[in-house]
């Protein structure tokens, strides 16, 4: 199959063929291969390698805003939050993606990506902290790796997967597709929300900020979804807001800071209505495969994206509960059915399939611990 060739060629090209692979051998039964994935033991080095590869794929897909001031600001906010997390010492990297789409993605070992389209919708720093915190929890609780193991079992069962570095190559591609599809479990999404607002409240931010952002997001998508004939009500959103409100009461979360002034000074992007987001054409360079089961790379996108467009009735794994899924009309199953109904639509998701910038380079950010402390103090944060 195509993907086996992709894995093998990547492995060979990168000189990653590993003697350790031999000890895994070629396992002939699918169940054993699935177990091989689920039992894969991760060292910190392997998690770091996986996160770096996934981040590279995300950055190649959407590009990176080449603005040092924006990256420094987002990183200072992110580090204010991670300092309250269970893993303050991870090599946290905050990346602003160059696209109008509204989304955020976590990758293992400290990579947090947020789109400038998401920044454009936010009113204050607390909302930014809330969305970053949601992704930070996906990292610290290793939801990224859990989703990978769970969602990759089926494909691993159907493919031949070697061990060591070849396994990481295989999983990096799968993880990339997972995060674009927001393939976390509902429970992990809910945990990311409630644990995330607990984190920002500890830092001094108002925990209501995440819910405020989600409200703005739902409003922003309302007209677009009605225009497309999708359901105008979002029961998932109501349930999510209800859980956020309950967590604030139960946890006695008492943060109060919104910090809007310096946010507005630094973040000056203008939101683009969902219906006006430019999308990449199916099959063009940079459009990632739509299915985590296929595990395609960006270069291998044509077949999978075409397949998705032609076979919208194929049941998705599950409805996501994150930023992108939440706002696109109640899950891809619903959306797919209605895309069929609308006739003219090309089956593209305006958020996931949005056009991105062309420069994938990470923007280096430097600041001293004293600078971070001063940043917190200026925002009345801790
Ligand atoms: Zn999430």
Boltz pocket constraint, residues with backbone or C-beta under 6 A from the ligand:
constraints:
  - pocket:
      binder: B
      contacts: [[A, 134], [A, 138], [A, 184], [A, 188], [A, 189], [A, 192], [A, 321], [A, 322], [A, 323]]
      max_distance: 6.0
